């Protein structure tokens, strides 16, 4: 097949609007919206919900349960609120929305930015230097991977060293390889397999609050790829549904794929969600494969031509797709440890998983299934969290109960799909966690525990879960314990033959998404009932009358669309990153701060905007240090190697490339830092070109002369690069 012919095979061409690209649709999720509806169950149709209308208006008590995420271990809500309240220091003037033709990372006045690490930067002392014209799988397996997503910065004691952990969701071969190489299936597929997965990278800085540099040759540095060995645990480990000719035990899986968002546990491990894994497999015309979007058609990535395990029609490999779609857990501090796939949390297209610990030590993990009309899930551990016992705590996700959410509105009769606010002044209601597996037994008729966990979507269908508008990140607030759910969008809501609007998903053809706030009854993590309300119905109030911000004056907010990943700062504010801002917005994706209480509730303020075609991922907010981190994914997605539509982050044209710089788009982790202080920020740079300490004493402490420059990058995008990016042809 010629390159021209291949590029025309974009099923979403003509159906996407604004910044969302048909190329992104194909590479990120395998054109999920162009295929048949994976969820054909009758759950959540408007006529069914209308018959279940309730009248409820009870106060949302917080109780005394402990809310714990990302290391806020053992803090009560009151203590967590006191910690850092009034001491954030991250004040800023919101930026104006940035048109979606601008190739730059835009930050507020008083702030600058720089990349910490970029696609292709070498991680080990013996890693090959990045050369996009001469790539190999071996070289890529020792370099920082491609499209960045979930991100965390884990500081060591003292705050001057730490580790950066990042997912690599998918690859865009049109941007990664010159045209003459793209038909070499063996080369392209094997490099892409090495560019997937995760990276663990040591970082260092001169002082707390200063920008970071990554450490080439750091003791904890690690690449996890499509070939890394994973252990399988939980009730489905060893199941006949997981066995293949290569793994007759059903307990060892090679690789992790399409790693999207994740979570950091209070015991210091990283959770990562395997999302759109279906696009890598050729499958069967079966109910089980079809429910996950796997078809008999040959996938465009053509990995099945290189590695037989990606062809589920081949003898012995029918179960290989069942070995993906899990939550994986890695220990970022031990590069020799074996990562784990947790079957107890169920198999679906996990956006990620986030952990909360109750007052009695009960651990729960929340996860959204990121596809239109899919569900929200909750796992409750069988064992209790033990302070200081890391080995024990690393077993907490291996055994427990699994539930799926059902939402009920309290003004159902008023929901007509327009997004009009009900007469009671809120989109709200109650809900239940419907059991799937309880006390080691299946709660779903006709399905065994192993079947429930491997075919979790089918189990959710059977019990009557609520179809949601692409449930992505689900984050518990460390301060209050309330959950926040990003529903990115669903343009099929209310269309012919599809589920109609309900109070939890109140707009037909919901292009711009919304955010739900959920409170467990009594604020108990193991509660089986909850109350909920919609915090934000996204959109530009000047263009979309249904945009809603919890009563905050709409003319005072920053326009926001397609909420994706969520985070919190020390003051309890919610931060939202966006993905796929449509034509109704017309702006680049960005990162937004949102107030959650008092008169500031619903106040949306834009902090940054990512470059043309890019998505904002994995926000990390260290507001007390006045630093913010984001993963910039698929910059210039619609371009090509020969004609980039983004030059992020090096911002050089080919004739002016410096050492280590390339005139191609490079997905990167960026740090934003305040510069309105007495001195310019200091970077380690050559200061660390000396033997390290302890485990690193025989390794170089710097990232090399070809690493990111040791200065701010604000203004690095020149008029020349901006014009070249704006005028570049689309790749389709």
Buried (B, 14 or more C-beta within 10 A) or exposed (E): EEEEEBBEEBBBBEBBBBBBBBBBBBBBBBBBBBBEBBBBBEBBBBEBBBEEBEEEEEEBEBBEBBBBBBBBBBBBBEEBBEBBEEEBEBEBEBBEBBEBBBBBBBBBEEBBBBBBBBBBBBBBBEBBEBEBEEBEBEBBBBBBBBBBBBBBBBBBEEBBBBBBBBBBBBBBBBBBBBEEBBEEEEBBBBBBBBBBBBBBBBBBBBEEBBBBBBBBBBBBBBBBBBBBEBBBBBBBBBBEBBBBBEBEEBBBBBBBBBBBBBBBBBBBBBBBBBBBBBBBBBBBEEEBBBBBBBBEEEBBBBBBBBBBBBBBEBEBBBBBBBBBBBBBBBBBBEBEBEBBBBBBBBBBBBBBBBBBBBBEBBBBBBBBBBBBBBBBBBBBBBBBBEEEEEEEBBBBBBBBBBBBBBBBBBBBEBBBBEBBBBEEEBBBBBBBBBBBBBEEEBBBEEBBBBBBBBBBBBBBBBBBBBBBBBBBBBBBBBBBBBBBBBBBBBBBBBEEEBBBBBBBBBBBBBBBBBBBBBBBBBBBBBBBEBBBBBBBBBBBBEEBEBBBBBEBEBEEBBBBBBBBBBBBBBBBBBBBBBBBBBBBBBBBBBBBBBBBEEEEBBBBBBBBBBBBBBBBBBBBBBBBBBBBBBBBBBBBBBBBBEBBBBBBBBBBBEEEEEEBBBBBBBBBBBBBBBBEEEEEBEBBBEBBEEEBEEEBEEBBBBBBEBBBBBBBBBEBBBEEBBEBBEEBEBBB
